[in-house]
Amino acid sequence: MIGAMQYQYITTSVDDNVQIITINRPEKMNALNAQLLQEVKSAVEAGNSDDDVHGIIITGIGEKAFAAGADIAEFKNFSVAEGQKLSADGHEVMNTVERSPKLVIAAVNGFALGGGCELAMACHLRVASPNARFGQPEVNLGLIPGYGGTQRMVQLIGKGKAMELLTTADMVGADEAKSLGLVNHVVEQNELISFATSIIQKVSKKSPRAIGETIACVNAFFDQEADGMRTEITKFGECFQTTDFVEGTSAFLEKRKTNFRK
C-alpha cells in the first residue's frame, strides 16, 4: 500500500482517490538528487498499480519551490560516463511520469528550475501558483538540460521560444508560462492541490482504459520510434474488446451514468 511506503526525500498520501507526491527537501529548495528522483519514480509506479488511485499530483513542500533544480554538489566532479548515466537515469524517471496511464499533474508552488522544470514538463498537465517561476538555467553552469528539457520544452511551447529560454536561461513567471502553453492553469497557492484534484476527479469519471490509451497515443506523436497515427488506429480498435467500451456504450444507449470503476 502507498501509505505504508517510506521515503527519505518525498512524502506520499492518497486523498479522495488522488495520490499526492510531495518533494520534501525544504532546506535545499527541494533540489533533485539521484535518490529523490528514484523515489519519485517508485511512488508513481506504486500509484499506477493501486486501483484506489485515479490520478497523481506531484508538488513541492512549502511555498517557495516546486524543485529548484538538481543538486549540483552531487555531480560537480563527474566524468563524461558518469554524466551520461546521470542523464539516462533522469530520462528513465521522466519517462515513467510521462508514460503513466493515470493522469499526472504538476502542482507548481514556486521555483521550477532545471530538473524541477523538466519534472513539471514530464507531467501531463501543469497547474501553477502566481509565484511560480520556470526556467532552464543549465547554460549558466556550462551544462545543458539533461532530463529531457531540450525536447519537452520544444514540444510544449515551440522551437523559437524554447530556443530563447534554453539559451538565455531566462525565467518566466506563471502568467507568461500560461500564455506560452507551458502551464495549463494559474490558481492561488492555497487552491493548487484542490484545483488539481478537481481535474483528476473529472477525468476519473471517464474510462480509465481510454484515458491511458489517449495518453499513450499523444506521447506516440513525439516518439521517433513510433507512428502516432498507427498507434491511434491500433489502440482505437483494441478499445472495442474492453469492458469499459461495453459499459460506456451501454450507459449511453440506456441513458444512464457510466460506472467504470467498481
Protein Blocks (a to p, Z undefined) as FASTA:
>chain_A
ZZlpccfkbccddeehiacdddddfknoopacfklmmmmmmmmmmmmmpmkbgbdcddde
djkbfbgcjafklmmmpcfklmmmmmmmmmmmmmmmmmpcbdcddddfbdcehjlmmmmm
mpmbdcddfkbccddfklmnopacfehpmmmmmmmnojklmmmmmmnopacdfklmmmno
pafbdcdfklmmmmmmmmmmmmmmmcfklmmmmmmmmmmmmmmkbcfklmmmmmmmmmmm
pfklmmmmmmmmnopacdfbZZ
